[in-house]
Amino acid sequence: MAAVQDGSIEPEPENEIKTETSNEVLGNPGDASGGVPPTAPVAAVATEKPAAAATDSTERQTLLAVLQFLKKSKLFESEEILRREAGLLNEIGDSQGSGAGGAALGGGGGAEPESGDASSLLSRVAGAVATAQSANATPAPAKVTPVVTGGDDQPDVNVVLAAYSQQGDPVLYPVYYSGLKRFIDSVLDCHRAELSQVFYPLFVHMYLELVYNQYEKEAKAFFDKFHGDQECYYKDDLRILSGLTKKEHMKGNETLLDFRTSKFVLRISRDSYQLLKRHLQERQNNQIWNIIQEHLYIDIFDGMPRSKGQIDSMSGSLAGEAKREANKAKVFYGLLKEPEIEVPLDDEDEEAENEEGKPKKKKPKKDSTGSKSKKQDPNAPQQSRIPLPELKDSDKLDKIMNMKEATKRVRLGPESLPSICFYTFLNAYQGLTAVDFTDDSSLVAGGFADSTVRVWSVTPKKLRGVKTAGDLSLIDKDSDDVLERIMDEKTASESKNLYGHSGPVYGISFSPDRNYLLSCSEDATVRLWSLQTFTCLVGYKGHNYPVWDTQFSPYGYYFISGGHDRVARLWATDHYQPLRIFSGHLADITCTRFHPNSNYVATGSADRTIRLWDVLNGNCVRIFTGHKGPIHCLAFSPNGKFLASGATDGRVLLWDIGHGLMIGELKGHTDTVYALKFSRDGEILASGSMDNTVRLWDATKAFDDIETDDFTAATGHITLPENSQELLLGSYMTKSTPVIHLHFTRRNLLLGAGAYNP
């Protein structure tokens, strides 16, 4: 592997060193002697030295010019910091002396920066490359750290767009692009699929450069000629791009700023990358090379190039694939140890106990849900990693009820599918936008576009509010049944309406103890409602735009919200300010979910990525790419190891959280997948879609068939099995009702909900 093709290319190799990943082994750019790549022949080092020396000189010239400008502007503190960072404290004299500064800058006796104004300094910086090539002096071996690089910082709009101003002849853009296209079409098949990934980001940036420099006619011709060559899953982005035809359109355009400020990530094998680099250097194609350096992050891996299918399965997001480093952090996906609770025997069990041995048989049922977790899961977080609310007596009673129900739970599988009970909202002229069931399936709530929330009881027990203050004062507070006495039988009804929002309600969530209900709305607030008084207790104001989704933690107390401002916020019910702000998505956050152990939060976005966030420190620990449309639903498996996601592309994708890999793709739906739910023991995955169907998938088989070895985890070489039809256990049509929510009861009866669409 030759690091550089020949010695005729002066500045490019150094630029490459700055933007390339750590996988590319090159010499230290600040070292005068250069570094020897372990795998490169010695000849390669010899040809690289002149280029490295010239570029080192360029870097020093730029730094010295910037230092001089800071001094002229009387920004002495900034100048001092930059000198210290760059290791130039002893290299430059004071502003009066020319000395080393003049020698380093001019090399061949050029004018010193002190003698010129700021504009001459900046023009000197712009022409630094030419100066370096003509300089004969060898630069001093000082280590220069790249202080003044743009990197991953997110600058303001004008700075972002200014990068497009220093560009070449607009007539040559189609020539450059066509030349690269011909080259990639001519390479071996094994490299072609990988190198084709550069077409889309190059096309977008070249088009935007033409528009910014007001070559509108040439930009339109460029777009019309090449937009048909892009992958079909970018068609929505291209439609938005086609509307940007003038320089004025670019300012304030969110999609454009996203694309400019976040580097597009491509994952390419080392061999394919070397082919591309050699071609661009031989052709002196600086236009494309500059775009690759400035706007692309090339994640290089060793090994065989990936196939077209492997690349397509991971592509499609707004900013390319996730960097492999993004999915390397340790994730504690195991479940927390359940508290041990004594379960009293049922009355019918006590009556049936005529034999002495019978009670002994019942003992294993004492702690049926806790029995799995008596040994601490090695992948589980510590119990005290995040503070969780203590169990109240009512919570313990509810857990006992849950354990009793679990003993009667139906064991599901391919031969034993769940029954499905579907709740259809008729005459929902208000526009049903969200549905949720309580964990014990006793209540169902609906959020509507007319800004109301409505709660129904789905058991014979009616909903009752608390008595008025006057009536409460007459109650004996020490009586055993005080909680029953405070309820007002006169107000009992099958449903209750909750008023308070001033815009459509987009998400709702019951608390695990069924005492509270959360709702989020277009009015940018999240409201907490009491299900005892059916009144609003708190309005949480933190989002600046509509809030699309909210969800309670499995342990209560905490909840998550996400919306149009691209930020997810973690709240506690007793704090009016968010505890954590999760920022990183490039478009609206459309769905949110807590991990079963409550230590992590997953968010799905319109940028076609899913992110997993650590509640403890706010870090993003996983980024999943592969969907070709905005993500609308997420579901964690009960054991916490896996995540399922559904999107507008009609696909359900399965993810291994521990390894950070996609491990399955379930095809079958013909419209947006809007609801996902695992059965209580994780054997079945149910998906509901806007195509009016509920589909059941064999989750056990999907996860058991996966063999995730170290190589796959390291390179991302996943090959998804085409077994959707084998995993599909059943498909059930509604009459004309899109499915917007699914829920498994404690006994594994599947409940669905949606509004009838005549």
Secondary structure, 3 states (H helix, E strand, C coil): CCCCCCCCCCCHHHHHHHHCCCCCCCCCCCCCCCCCCCCCCHHHHHHHHHHHHHHHHHHHHHHHHHHHHHHHCCCHHHHHHHHHHHCCCCCCCCCCCCHHHHHHHHCCCCCCHHHCCHHHHHHHHHCHHHHHHHCCCCCCCCCCCCCCCCCCCCCCHHHHHHCCCCCCCCCHHHHHHHHHHHHHHHCCHHHHHHHHHHHHHHHHHHHHHHHHCCCHHHHHHHHHHHHHHCCHHHHHHHHHHHCCCCHHHHCCCHHHHHHHHCCEEEEEEHHHHHHHHHHHHHCCCHHHHHHHHHHEEEEEECCCCCCHHHHHHHCCCCCECCCHHHHCCCCCCCCCCCCCCCCCCCHHHHHCCCCCCHHHHHHHHHHCCCHHHCCCCCCCCCCCCCCCCCCCHHHHHHHHHHHHHHHCCCCCECCECCCEEEEEECCCCCCEEEEEECCCCCEEEEEECCCCEEEEECCCCCEEEECCHHHHCCCCCCCCCHHHHCEEEEEEECEEEECCCCCCEEEEEECCCCCEEEEEECCCEEEEEECCCCCEEEEEECCCCCEEEEEECCCCCEEEEEECCCEEEEEECCCCCCCEEEECCCCCEEEEEECCCCCEEEEEECCCEEEEEECCCCCEEEEEECCCCCEEEEEECCCCCEEEEEECCCCEEEEECCCCEEEEEECCCCCCEEEEEECCCCCEEEEEECCCEEEEEEHHHHHHCCCCCHHHHHHCCCCCCCCHHHHEEEEEECCCCCCCEEEECCCCCEEEEEECCC
